[in-house]
Amino acid sequence: MVDEQLKRFRSSIDNIDAAMILLLAERFKIIKDISDYKLEHGLPPMDPEREQEQIARLRQLASTADLDPAFSEAFLRFVIAEVIRRYESAVDRP
Amino acid sequence: MVDEQLKRFRSSIDNIDAAMILLLAERFKIIKDISDYKLEHGLPPMDPEREQEQIARLRQLASTADLDPAFSEAFLRFVIAEVIRRYESAVDRP
C-alpha cells in the first residue's frame, strides 16, 4: 500500500509530466510548421548558430531555476535529435 | 537575416522550451522530496511497477495529443535515467 504523502508527491510528478508531454506535442506541431516553411522558402533545415543560442539561453534559465544546466542542455539535445530523426525519416520517404 | 515568420515560430519554440525547463526544475525538486521521504521511511528508492504505470499513462496522453507515443516513452526514460544518475551519485558521496 502506498502511503498518502507519497501519493501526493506522485500526483504532482504525474501532473508535471502530463504538462510536459502536452508542451512537447505543441512543440512538434510548431517544428512541423517551421520545417514546411523552410522547405517552401528554400531555407536550410538546420541552423547550428540558432542551436547554440538556444542551448546557452536554456542553460542560463536552468541556473536561475536551480536545475543543473548540463541537464537542460542534454534535454534540449535529446529533443533536437528527435527533430532531426523525424526530418531524416521524412526526407527518406518518397 | 532571419525573416519575420521564422522569428515568430522560433519565439514560440523558445517559450515552450522555457516552460519545459521550469517544469523540469520543479519536477526535480519534488523528486528530491520523494527521495528524502523514502529514505526517512525506509522505502525502496525505485518502484518498477510505478514506472510502468507512468509510461503507459504518458503514452496514452501522447496519443490523444498527437505526439508519437514512442517519443513520450523515450522522453520519460531519459528523465528517469537522470533521476537514477543523481540518486546514485548522491549515494556514492560520503
N, CA and C atoms of all chains as a GROMACS GRO file, in nm:
protein
  564
    1MET      N    1   0.084  -0.121   0.000
    1MET     CA    2   0.000   0.000   0.000
    1MET      C    3   0.088   0.126   0.000
    2VAL      N    4   0.057   0.217  -0.090
    2VAL     CA    5   0.136   0.340  -0.097
    2VAL      C    6   0.078   0.440   0.001
    3ASP      N    7   0.166   0.506   0.078
    3ASP     CA    8   0.112   0.599   0.178
    3ASP      C    9   0.066   0.731   0.116
    4GLU      N   10  -0.009   0.806   0.193
    4GLU     CA   11  -0.077   0.926   0.142
    4GLU      C   12   0.020   1.034   0.094
    5GLN      N   13   0.128   1.053   0.171
    5GLN     CA   14   0.224   1.158   0.133
    5GLN      C   15   0.292   1.123   0.001
    6LEU      N   16   0.330   0.997  -0.013
    6LEU     CA   17   0.394   0.953  -0.136
    6LEU      C   18   0.297   0.969  -0.254
    7LYS      N   19   0.171   0.938  -0.230
    7LYS     CA   20   0.068   0.954  -0.332
    7LYS      C   21   0.058   1.100  -0.379
    8ARG      N   22   0.063   1.191  -0.282
    8ARG     CA   23   0.056   1.334  -0.316
    8ARG      C   24   0.175   1.376  -0.401
    9PHE      N   25   0.295   1.334  -0.359
    9PHE     CA   26   0.415   1.365  -0.438
    9PHE      C   27   0.400   1.312  -0.581
   10ARG      N   28   0.356   1.187  -0.590
   10ARG     CA   29   0.347   1.124  -0.722
   10ARG      C   30   0.242   1.191  -0.810
   11SER      N   31   0.137   1.238  -0.748
   11SER     CA   32   0.034   1.308  -0.825
   11SER      C   33   0.091   1.437  -0.885
   12SER      N   34   0.179   1.505  -0.809
   12SER     CA   35   0.245   1.625  -0.864
   12SER      C   36   0.337   1.590  -0.980
   13ILE      N   37   0.413   1.482  -0.963
   13ILE     CA   38   0.501   1.437  -1.073
   13ILE      C   39   0.416   1.405  -1.197
   14ASP      N   40   0.306   1.336  -1.177
   14ASP     CA   41   0.220   1.299  -1.290
   14ASP      C   42   0.163   1.423  -1.360
   15ASN      N   43   0.124   1.523  -1.282
   15ASN     CA   44   0.072   1.646  -1.343
   15ASN      C   45   0.180   1.718  -1.424
   16ILE      N   46   0.300   1.724  -1.368
   16ILE     CA   47   0.411   1.791  -1.438
   16ILE      C   48   0.446   1.715  -1.566
   17ASP      N   49   0.452   1.582  -1.556
   17ASP     CA   50   0.483   1.502  -1.676
   17ASP      C   51   0.376   1.521  -1.784
   18ALA      N   52   0.251   1.526  -1.743
   18ALA     CA   53   0.143   1.545  -1.840
   18ALA      C   54   0.159   1.681  -1.908
   19ALA      N   55   0.190   1.785  -1.828
   19ALA     CA   56   0.210   1.919  -1.884
   19ALA      C   57   0.326   1.917  -1.985
   20MET      N   58   0.434   1.847  -1.950
   20MET     CA   59   0.548   1.842  -2.041
   20MET      C   60   0.515   1.769  -2.171
   21ILE      N   61   0.439   1.661  -2.161
   21ILE     CA   62   0.400   1.587  -2.282
   21ILE      C   63   0.315   1.677  -2.374
   22LEU      N   64   0.224   1.753  -2.314
   22LEU     CA   65   0.140   1.841  -2.396
   22LEU      C   66   0.224   1.953  -2.459
   23LEU      N   67   0.321   2.004  -2.385
   23LEU     CA   68   0.411   2.107  -2.441
   23LEU      C   69   0.495   2.047  -2.554
   24LEU      N   70   0.542   1.924  -2.534
   24LEU     CA   71   0.620   1.859  -2.640
   24LEU      C   72   0.534   1.839  -2.766
   25ALA      N   73   0.409   1.801  -2.746
   25ALA     CA   74   0.318   1.783  -2.860
   25ALA      C   75   0.304   1.914  -2.936
   26GLU      N   76   0.289   2.023  -2.862
   26GLU     CA   77   0.276   2.155  -2.923
   26GLU      C   78   0.406   2.194  -2.993
   27ARG      N   79   0.517   2.166  -2.927
   27ARG     CA   80   0.649   2.198  -2.984
   27ARG      C   81   0.667   2.128  -3.119
   28PHE      N   82   0.630   2.000  -3.127
   28PHE     CA   83   0.647   1.928  -3.253
   28PHE      C   84   0.554   1.979  -3.362
   29LYS      N   85   0.438   2.030  -3.322
   29LYS     CA   86   0.350   2.091  -3.423
   29LYS      C   87   0.417   2.214  -3.484
   30ILE      N   88   0.479   2.296  -3.399
   30ILE     CA   89   0.544   2.418  -3.449
   30ILE      C   90   0.667   2.382  -3.533
   31ILE      N   91   0.740   2.278  -3.487
   31ILE     CA   92   0.856   2.233  -3.564
   31ILE      C   93   0.812   2.188  -3.705
   32LYS      N   94   0.698   2.123  -3.711
   32LYS     CA   95   0.645   2.080  -3.842
   32LYS      C   96   0.616   2.204  -3.928
   33ASP      N   97   0.557   2.308  -3.868
   33ASP     CA   98   0.528   2.432  -3.941
   33ASP      C   99   0.658   2.497  -3.989
   34ILE      N  100   0.759   2.499  -3.900
   34ILE     CA  101   0.888   2.560  -3.937
   34ILE      C  102   0.949   2.482  -4.053
   35SER      N  103   0.944   2.350  -4.041
   35SER     CA  104   1.004   2.265  -4.143
   35SER      C  105   0.936   2.288  -4.279
   36ASP      N  106   0.803   2.294  -4.279
   36ASP     CA  107   0.729   2.320  -4.404
   36ASP      C  108   0.765   2.459  -4.459
   37TYR      N  109   0.772   2.556  -4.369
   37TYR     CA  110   0.801   2.693  -4.408
   37TYR      C  111   0.940   2.704  -4.472
   38LYS      N  112   1.037   2.638  -4.408
   38LYS     CA  113   1.174   2.642  -4.460
   38LYS      C  114   1.183   2.577  -4.598
   39LEU      N  115   1.114   2.467  -4.613
   39LEU     CA  116   1.113   2.394  -4.741
   39LEU      C  117   1.055   2.484  -4.850
   40GLU      N  118   0.945   2.548  -4.815
   40GLU     CA  119   0.872   2.634  -4.908
   40GLU      C  120   0.957   2.754  -4.952
   41HIS      N  121   1.040   2.805  -4.857
   41HIS     CA  122   1.119   2.925  -4.884
   41HIS      C  123   1.266   2.895  -4.913
   42GLY      N  124   1.297   2.767  -4.934
   42GLY     CA  125   1.435   2.730  -4.968
   42GLY      C  126   1.536   2.762  -4.859
   43LEU      N  127   1.492   2.754  -4.734
   43LEU     CA  128   1.584   2.781  -4.622
   43LEU      C  129   1.646   2.648  -4.576
   44PRO      N  130   1.771   2.650  -4.527
   44PRO     CA  131   1.834   2.525  -4.481
   44PRO      C  132   1.759   2.468  -4.360
   45PRO      N  133   1.747   2.334  -4.352
   45PRO     CA  134   1.668   2.274  -4.243
   45PRO      C  135   1.729   2.298  -4.105
   46MET      N  136   1.862   2.298  -4.095
   46MET     CA  137   1.926   2.315  -3.964
   46MET      C  138   1.999   2.449  -3.958
   47ASP      N  139   2.017   2.499  -3.837
   47ASP     CA  140   2.084   2.627  -3.817
   47ASP      C  141   2.168   2.615  -3.689
   48PRO      N  142   2.296   2.573  -3.706
   48PRO     CA  143   2.378   2.545  -3.588
   48PRO      C  144   2.393   2.667  -3.495
   49GLU      N  145   2.393   2.787  -3.553
   49GLU     CA  146   2.409   2.907  -3.470
   49GLU      C  147   2.288   2.924  -3.379
   50ARG      N  148   2.172   2.907  -3.436
   50ARG     CA  149   2.046   2.914  -3.359
   50ARG      C  150   2.048   2.810  -3.245
   51GLU      N  151   2.096   2.688  -3.278
   51GLU     CA  152   2.101   2.581  -3.177
   51GLU      C  153   2.190   2.622  -3.060
   52GLN      N  154   2.305   2.682  -3.090
   52GLN     CA  155   2.396   2.727  -2.984
   52GLN      C  156   2.329   2.832  -2.895
   53GLU      N  157   2.255   2.923  -2.959
   53GLU     CA  158   2.185   3.027  -2.882
   53GLU      C  159   2.079   2.966  -2.790
   54GLN      N  160   2.007   2.867  -2.844
   54GLN     CA  161   1.902   2.801  -2.763
   54GLN      C  162   1.964   2.734  -2.641
   55ILE      N  163   2.075   2.663  -2.664
   55ILE     CA  164   2.141   2.592  -2.554
   55ILE      C  165   2.188   2.691  -2.448
   56ALA      N  166   2.251   2.799  -2.492
   56ALA     CA  167   2.303   2.899  -2.397
   56ALA      C  168   2.188   2.960  -2.316
   57ARG      N  169   2.079   2.989  -2.383
   57ARG     CA  170   1.964   3.051  -2.316
   57ARG      C  171   1.903   2.956  -2.213
   58LEU      N  172   1.889   2.830  -2.251
   58LEU     CA  173   1.826   2.734  -2.159
   58LEU      C  174   1.918   2.702  -2.041
   59ARG      N  175   2.048   2.699  -2.066
   59ARG     CA  176   2.142   2.676  -1.954
   59ARG      C  177   2.129   2.789  -1.853
   60GLN      N  178   2.120   2.911  -1.905
   60GLN     CA  179   2.106   3.029  -1.819
   60GLN      C  180   1.975   3.020  -1.738
   61LEU      N  181   1.868   2.988  -1.807
   61LEU     CA  182   1.738   2.975  -1.740
   61LEU      C  183   1.741   2.864  -1.636
   62ALA      N  184   1.803   2.751  -1.670
   62ALA     CA  185   1.812   2.639  -1.576
   62ALA      C  186   1.884   2.683  -1.448
   63SER      N  187   1.993   2.757  -1.465
   63SER     CA  188   2.069   2.805  -1.348
   63SER      C  189   1.980   2.885  -1.254
   64THR      N  190   1.904   2.976  -1.309
   64THR     CA  191   1.820   3.061  -1.224
   64THR      C  192   1.707   2.978  -1.160
   65ALA      N  193   1.669   2.865  -1.224
   65ALA     CA  194   1.560   2.782  -1.169
   65ALA      C  195   1.615   2.669  -1.083
   66ASP      N  196   1.747   2.670  -1.059
   66ASP     CA  197   1.809   2.570  -0.973
   66ASP      C  198   1.805   2.430  -1.034
   67LEU      N  199   1.812   2.426  -1.166
   67LEU     CA  200   1.820   2.298  -1.238
   67LEU      C  201   1.962   2.290  -1.295
   68ASP      N  202   2.021   2.170  -1.292
   68ASP     CA  203   2.156   2.151  -1.345
   68ASP      C  204   2.160   2.195  -1.493
   69PRO      N  205   2.241   2.298  -1.527
   69PRO     CA  206   2.247   2.344  -1.666
   69PRO      C  207   2.286   2.233  -1.764
   70ALA      N  208   2.373   2.141  -1.718
   70ALA     CA  209   2.413   2.031  -1.806
   70ALA      C  210   2.292   1.945  -1.840
   71PHE      N  211   2.202   1.930  -1.745
   71PHE     CA  212   2.081   1.851  -1.774
   71PHE      C  213   1.992   1.924  -1.875
   72SER      N  214   1.979   2.055  -1.860
   72SER     CA  215   1.895   2.131  -1.954
   72SER      C  216   1.951   2.120  -2.095
   73GLU      N  217   2.084   2.120  -2.105
   73GLU     CA  218   2.147   2.106  -2.237
   73GLU      C  219   2.122   1.966  -2.294
   74ALA      N  220   2.140   1.864  -2.209
   74ALA     CA  221   2.116   1.726  -2.253
   74ALA      C  222   1.971   1.709  -2.298
   75PHE      N  223   1.881   1.774  -2.224
   75PHE     CA  224   1.739   1.766  -2.257
   75PHE      C  225   1.711   1.827  -2.395
   76LEU      N  226   1.764   1.948  -2.418
   76LEU     CA  227   1.741   2.012  -2.548
   76LEU      C  228   1.802   1.929  -2.660
   77ARG      N  229   1.922   1.875  -2.637
   77ARG     CA  230   1.986   1.793  -2.741
   77ARG      C  231   1.904   1.667  -2.770
   78PHE      N  232   1.844   1.613  -2.666
   78PHE     CA  233   1.758   1.495  -2.682
   78PHE      C  234   1.638   1.530  -2.773
   79VAL      N  235   1.577   1.644  -2.747
   79VAL     CA  236   1.460   1.686  -2.826
   79VAL      C  237   1.502   1.717  -2.970
   80ILE      N  238   1.614   1.788  -2.985
   80ILE     CA  239   1.662   1.823  -3.120
   80ILE      C  240   1.697   1.696  -3.199
   81ALA      N  241   1.757   1.597  -3.132
   81ALA     CA  242   1.792   1.472  -3.200
   81ALA      C  243   1.666   1.406  -3.255
   82GLU      N  244   1.557   1.415  -3.180
   82GLU     CA  245   1.430   1.358  -3.226
   82GLU      C  246   1.378   1.436  -3.347
   83VAL      N  247   1.394   1.567  -3.343
   83VAL     CA  248   1.352   1.650  -3.457
   83VAL      C  249   1.429   1.609  -3.582
   84ILE      N  250   1.563   1.590  -3.566
   84ILE     CA  251   1.647   1.552  -3.680
   84ILE      C  252   1.606   1.413  -3.731
   85ARG      N  253   1.582   1.321  -3.636
   85ARG     CA  254   1.543   1.185  -3.673
   85ARG      C  255   1.416   1.188  -3.758
   86ARG      N  256   1.319   1.270  -3.713
   86ARG     CA  257   1.193   1.280  -3.788
   86ARG      C  258   1.214   1.344  -3.924
   87TYR      N  259   1.299   1.448  -3.927
   87TYR     CA  260   1.327   1.516  -4.053
   87TYR      C  261   1.387   1.418  -4.152
   88GLU      N  262   1.487   1.341  -4.103
   88GLU     CA  263   1.556   1.248  -4.193
   88GLU      C  264   1.464   1.137  -4.242
   89SER      N  265   1.379   1.088  -4.152
   89SER     CA  266   1.290   0.981  -4.198
   89SER      C  267   1.184   1.036  -4.293
   90ALA      N  268   1.150   1.165  -4.278
   90ALA     CA  269   1.054   1.228  -4.370
   90ALA      C  270   1.117   1.247  -4.508
   91VAL      N  271   1.247   1.286  -4.507
   91VAL     CA  272   1.318   1.308  -4.634
   91VAL      C  273   1.341   1.176  -4.706
   92ASP      N  274   1.370   1.069  -4.630
   92ASP     CA  275   1.394   0.938  -4.689
   92ASP      C  276   1.270   0.883  -4.758
   93ARG      N  277   1.157   0.920  -4.702
   93ARG     CA  278   1.031   0.867  -4.758
   93ARG      C  279   1.002   0.932  -4.894
   94PRO      N  280   0.965   0.854  -4.994
   94PRO     CA  281   0.942   0.911  -5.126
   94PRO      C  282   0.810   0.992  -5.130
   95MET      N  283   1.992   3.736  -4.242
   95MET     CA  284   1.877   3.794  -4.171
   95MET      C  285   1.761   3.694  -4.163
   96VAL      N  286   1.710   3.678  -4.045
   96VAL     CA  287   1.601   3.583  -4.025
   96VAL      C  288   1.469   3.653  -4.055
   97ASP      N  289   1.381   3.587  -4.132
   97ASP     CA  290   1.256   3.656  -4.166
   97ASP      C  291   1.156   3.655  -4.050
   98GLU      N  292   1.055   3.739  -4.062
   98GLU     CA  293   0.963   3.765  -3.951
   98GLU      C  294   0.882   3.641  -3.911
   99GLN      N  295   0.838   3.566  -4.012
   99GLN     CA  296   0.758   3.447  -3.980
   99GLN      C  297   0.841   3.344  -3.904
  100LEU      N  298   0.964   3.324  -3.949
  100LEU     CA  299   1.053   3.228  -3.883
  100LEU      C  300   1.080   3.275  -3.740
  101LYS      N  301   1.097   3.405  -3.722
  101LYS     CA  302   1.119   3.463  -3.589
  101LYS      C  303   1.001   3.431  -3.497
  102ARG      N  304   0.881   3.445  -3.550
  102ARG     CA  305   0.761   3.417  -3.469
  102ARG      C  306   0.757   3.270  -3.428
  103PHE      N  307   0.784   3.182  -3.524
  103PHE     CA  308   0.786   3.039  -3.492
  103PHE      C  309   0.889   3.011  -3.381
  104ARG      N  310   1.006   3.069  -3.400
  104ARG     CA  311   1.114   3.042  -3.304
  104ARG      C  312   1.084   3.096  -3.167
  105SER      N  313   1.016   3.208  -3.164
  105SER     CA  314   0.979   3.265  -3.034
  105SER      C  315   0.884   3.170  -2.960
  106SER      N  316   0.794   3.104  -3.034
  106SER     CA  317   0.705   3.005  -2.972
  106SER      C  318   0.784   2.885  -2.920
  107ILE      N  319   0.879   2.838  -3.001
  107ILE     CA  320   0.964   2.727  -2.956
  107ILE      C  321   1.038   2.767  -2.829
  108ASP      N  322   1.092   2.887  -2.827
  108ASP     CA  323   1.168   2.933  -2.709
  108ASP      C  324   1.079   2.940  -2.586
  109ASN      N  325   0.957   2.988  -2.602
  109ASN     CA  326   0.864   2.994  -2.487
  109ASN      C  327   0.832   2.855  -2.435
  110ILE      N  328   0.806   2.763  -2.527
  110ILE     CA  329   0.774   2.625  -2.486
  110ILE      C  330   0.894   2.561  -2.416
  111ASP      N  331   1.013   2.581  -2.472
  111ASP     CA  332   1.133   2.523  -2.409
  111ASP      C  333   1.154   2.581  -2.270
  112ALA      N  334   1.132   2.711  -2.256
  112ALA     CA  335   1.148   2.773  -2.123
  112ALA      C  336   1.049   2.713  -2.025
  113ALA      N  337   0.924   2.696  -2.069
  113ALA     CA  338   0.822   2.636  -1.982
  113ALA      C  339   0.864   2.494  -1.941
  114MET      N  340   0.919   2.417  -2.036
  114MET     CA  341   0.959   2.280  -2.004
  114MET      C  342   1.076   2.278  -1.905
  115ILE      N  343   1.169   2.371  -1.922
  115ILE     CA  344   1.284   2.377  -1.829
  115ILE      C  345   1.234   2.408  -1.687
  116LEU      N  346   1.140   2.501  -1.677
  116LEU     CA  347   1.087   2.536  -1.544
  116LEU      C  348   1.010   2.418  -1.484
  117LEU      N  349   0.937   2.345  -1.568
  117LEU     CA  350   0.866   2.226  -1.518
  117LEU      C  351   0.965   2.118  -1.474
  118LEU      N  352   1.072   2.103  -1.551
  118LEU     CA  353   1.173   2.005  -1.512
  118LEU      C  354   1.238   2.043  -1.379
  119ALA      N  355   1.264   2.173  -1.361
  119ALA     CA  356   1.323   2.221  -1.235
  119ALA      C  357   1.230   2.184  -1.119
  120GLU      N  358   1.102   2.207  -1.140
  120GLU     CA  359   1.002   2.176  -1.037
  120GLU      C  360   0.996   2.025  -1.014
  121ARG      N  361   0.999   1.950  -1.123
  121ARG     CA  362   0.994   1.804  -1.112
  121ARG      C  363   1.110   1.751  -1.027
  122PHE      N  364   1.230   1.805  -1.051
  122PHE     CA  365   1.346   1.757  -0.975
  122PHE      C  366   1.338   1.796  -0.827
  123LYS      N  367   1.275   1.910  -0.799
  123LYS     CA  368   1.254   1.947  -0.658
  123LYS      C  369   1.166   1.843  -0.590
  124ILE      N  370   1.059   1.802  -0.658
  124ILE     CA  371   0.966   1.704  -0.598
  124ILE      C  372   1.035   1.568  -0.585
  125ILE      N  373   1.114   1.533  -0.688
  125ILE     CA  374   1.188   1.406  -0.682
  125ILE      C  375   1.282   1.406  -0.561
  126LYS      N  376   1.342   1.521  -0.534
  126LYS     CA  377   1.430   1.532  -0.416
  126LYS      C  378   1.348   1.508  -0.288
  127ASP      N  379   1.230   1.567  -0.282
  127ASP     CA  380   1.142   1.548  -0.166
  127ASP      C  381   1.102   1.400  -0.151
  128ILE      N  382   1.068   1.337  -0.264
  128ILE     CA  383   1.029   1.195  -0.260
  128ILE      C  384   1.146   1.110  -0.212
  129SER      N  385   1.262   1.142  -0.265
  129SER     CA  386   1.382   1.066  -0.231
  129SER      C  387   1.412   1.078  -0.081
  130ASP      N  388   1.404   1.200  -0.027
  130ASP     CA  389   1.426   1.221   0.117
  130ASP      C  390   1.320   1.146   0.198
  131TYR      N  391   1.197   1.154   0.150
  131TYR     CA  392   1.085   1.092   0.221
  131TYR      C  393   1.100   0.940   0.226
  132LYS      N  394   1.141   0.883   0.112
  132LYS     CA  395   1.159   0.737   0.107
  132LYS      C  396   1.272   0.692   0.199
  133LEU      N  397   1.378   0.770   0.198
  133LEU     CA  398   1.494   0.738   0.283
  133LEU      C  399   1.452   0.740   0.430
  134GLU      N  400   1.378   0.843   0.464
  134GLU     CA  401   1.334   0.864   0.602
  134GLU      C  402   1.240   0.752   0.648
  135HIS      N  403   1.160   0.699   0.554
  135HIS     CA  404   1.061   0.597   0.590
  135HIS      C  405   1.101   0.456   0.547
  136GLY      N  406   1.228   0.442   0.510
  136GLY     CA  407   1.277   0.309   0.474
  136GLY      C  408   1.208   0.247   0.353
  137LEU      N  409   1.164   0.332   0.260
  137LEU     CA  410   1.100   0.281   0.138
  137LEU      C  411   1.206   0.260   0.029
  138PRO      N  412   1.188   0.164  -0.061
  138PRO     CA  413   1.287   0.141  -0.167
  138PRO      C  414   1.291   0.260  -0.264
  139PRO      N  415   1.411   0.297  -0.313
  139PRO     CA  416   1.424   0.416  -0.397
  139PRO      C  417   1.350   0.404  -0.530
  140MET      N  418   1.349   0.283  -0.588
  140MET     CA  419   1.285   0.267  -0.719
  140MET      C  420   1.161   0.179  -0.706
  141ASP      N  421   1.070   0.197  -0.799
  141ASP     CA  422   0.946   0.121  -0.797
  141ASP      C  423   0.909   0.089  -0.942
  142PRO      N  424   0.957  -0.027  -0.991
  142PRO     CA  425   0.938  -0.060  -1.134
  142PRO      C  426   0.791  -0.061  -1.176
  143GLU      N  427   0.703  -0.100  -1.087
  143GLU     CA  428   0.561  -0.107  -1.121
  143GLU      C  429   0.507   0.035  -1.147
  144ARG      N  430   0.542   0.126  -1.059
  144ARG     CA  431   0.504   0.266  -1.076
  144ARG      C  432   0.556   0.321  -1.209
  145GLU      N  433   0.681   0.287  -1.243
  145GLU     CA  434   0.742   0.334  -1.367
  145GLU      C  435   0.661   0.285  -1.488
  146GLN      N  436   0.620   0.159  -1.485
  146GLN     CA  437   0.540   0.104  -1.595
  146GLN      C  438   0.407   0.178  -1.609
  147GLU      N  439   0.348   0.210  -1.495
  147GLU     CA  440   0.220   0.285  -1.497
  147GLU      C  441   0.239   0.424  -1.558
  148GLN      N  442   0.349   0.489  -1.517
  148GLN     CA  443   0.378   0.624  -1.570
  148GLN      C  444   0.394   0.620  -1.723
  149ILE      N  445   0.470   0.520  -1.769
  149ILE     CA  446   0.495   0.509  -1.913
  149ILE      C  447   0.364   0.485  -1.988
  150ALA      N  448   0.283   0.395  -1.937
  150ALA     CA  449   0.155   0.363  -2.003
  150ALA      C  450   0.065   0.488  -2.009
  151ARG      N  451   0.062   0.562  -1.898
  151ARG     CA  452  -0.023   0.680  -1.890
  151ARG      C  453   0.023   0.787  -1.989
  152LEU      N  454   0.155   0.809  -1.995
  152LEU     CA  455   0.207   0.914  -2.084
  152LEU      C  456   0.194   0.874  -2.232
  153ARG      N  457   0.208   0.745  -2.260
  153ARG     CA  458   0.189   0.700  -2.399
  153ARG      C  459   0.045   0.727  -2.442
  154GLN      N  460  -0.047   0.700  -2.352
  154GLN     CA  461  -0.189   0.723  -2.379
  154GLN      C  462  -0.215   0.873  -2.403
  155LEU      N  463  -0.161   0.955  -2.312
  155LEU     CA  464  -0.178   1.101  -2.325
  155LEU      C  465  -0.116   1.152  -2.454
  156ALA      N  466   0.004   1.101  -2.487
  156ALA     CA  467   0.072   1.143  -2.610
  156ALA      C  468  -0.016   1.112  -2.732
  157SER      N  469  -0.075   0.994  -2.732
  157SER     CA  470  -0.162   0.956  -2.846
  157SER      C  471  -0.275   1.057  -2.865
  158THR      N  472  -0.338   1.096  -2.755
  158THR     CA  473  -0.451   1.189  -2.768
  158THR      C  474  -0.401   1.328  -2.809
  159ALA      N  475  -0.274   1.360  -2.780
  159ALA     CA  476  -0.221   1.493  -2.813
  159ALA      C  477  -0.148   1.491  -2.948
  160ASP      N  478  -0.156   1.377  -3.018
  160ASP     CA  479  -0.095   1.366  -3.150
  160ASP      C  480   0.057   1.371  -3.144
  161LEU      N  481   0.112   1.320  -3.035
  161LEU     CA  482   0.258   1.308  -3.022
  161LEU      C  483   0.290   1.159  -3.030
  162ASP      N  484   0.401   1.125  -3.096
  162ASP     CA  485   0.441   0.986  -3.108
  162ASP      C  486   0.458   0.923  -2.968
  163PRO      N  487   0.377   0.820  -2.934
  163PRO     CA  488   0.387   0.758  -2.801
  163PRO      C  489   0.529   0.707  -2.772
  164ALA      N  490   0.597   0.657  -2.875
  164ALA     CA  491   0.734   0.607  -2.855
  164ALA      C  492   0.824   0.721  -2.808
  165PHE      N  493   0.800   0.841  -2.861
  165PHE     CA  494   0.881   0.954  -2.816
  165PHE      C  495   0.851   0.990  -2.671
  166SER      N  496   0.723   0.986  -2.634
  166SER     CA  497   0.688   1.020  -2.496
  166SER      C  498   0.753   0.920  -2.400
  167GLU      N  499   0.759   0.793  -2.441
  167GLU     CA  500   0.824   0.693  -2.356
  167GLU      C  501   0.975   0.719  -2.348
  168ALA      N  502   1.036   0.749  -2.462
  168ALA     CA  503   1.181   0.778  -2.462
  168ALA      C  504   1.210   0.899  -2.376
  169PHE      N  505   1.120   0.997  -2.382
  169PHE     CA  506   1.137   1.119  -2.302
  169PHE      C  507   1.132   1.087  -2.152
  170LEU      N  508   1.032   1.010  -2.111
  170LEU     CA  509   1.022   0.976  -1.969
  170LEU      C  510   1.142   0.894  -1.924
  171ARG      N  511   1.185   0.800  -2.007
  171ARG     CA  512   1.302   0.718  -1.972
  171ARG      C  513   1.427   0.806  -1.959
  172PHE      N  514   1.437   0.905  -2.044
  172PHE     CA  515   1.550   0.998  -2.037
  172PHE      C  516   1.549   1.072  -1.903
  173VAL      N  517   1.434   1.119  -1.862
  173VAL     CA  518   1.422   1.193  -1.736
  173VAL      C  519   1.449   1.100  -1.617
  174ILE      N  520   1.392   0.978  -1.622
  174ILE     CA  521   1.412   0.882  -1.512
  174ILE      C  522   1.561   0.843  -1.502
  175ALA      N  523   1.627   0.827  -1.616
  175ALA     CA  524   1.770   0.793  -1.615
  175ALA      C  525   1.849   0.901  -1.541
  176GLU      N  526   1.810   1.026  -1.562
  176GLU     CA  527   1.877   1.138  -1.493
  176GLU      C  528   1.850   1.130  -1.342
  177VAL      N  529   1.728   1.095  -1.306
  177VAL     CA  530   1.693   1.080  -1.165
  177VAL      C  531   1.782   0.972  -1.101
  178ILE      N  532   1.796   0.858  -1.172
  178ILE     CA  533   1.877   0.747  -1.119
  178ILE      C  534   2.023   0.790  -1.108
  179ARG      N  535   2.073   0.860  -1.212
  179ARG     CA  536   2.212   0.907  -1.211
  179ARG      C  537   2.237   0.994  -1.089
  180ARG      N  538   2.142   1.086  -1.062
  180ARG     CA  539   2.158   1.175  -0.947
  180ARG      C  540   2.152   1.098  -0.817
  181TYR      N  541   2.060   1.001  -0.812
  181TYR     CA  542   2.045   0.921  -0.691
  181TYR      C  543   2.174   0.846  -0.664
  182GLU      N  544   2.228   0.784  -0.769
  182GLU     CA  545   2.350   0.705  -0.750
  182GLU      C  546   2.470   0.791  -0.712
  183SER      N  547   2.480   0.909  -0.771
  183SER     CA  548   2.595   0.991  -0.735
  183SER      C  549   2.576   1.049  -0.595
  184ALA      N  550   2.451   1.065  -0.550
  184ALA     CA  551   2.426   1.112  -0.413
  184ALA      C  552   2.461   1.002  -0.312
  185VAL      N  553   2.429   0.875  -0.349
  185VAL     CA  554   2.458   0.762  -0.260
  185VAL      C  555   2.608   0.738  -0.252
  186ASP      N  556   2.676   0.756  -0.367
  186ASP     CA  557   2.822   0.735  -0.369
  186ASP      C  558   2.895   0.836  -0.282
  187ARG      N  559   2.838   0.955  -0.274
  187ARG     CA  560   2.905   1.061  -0.198
  187ARG      C  561   2.898   1.030  -0.048
  188PRO      N  562   3.010   1.045   0.023
  188PRO     CA  563   3.007   1.012   0.166
  188PRO      C  564   2.931   1.117   0.247
   0.00000   0.00000   0.00000
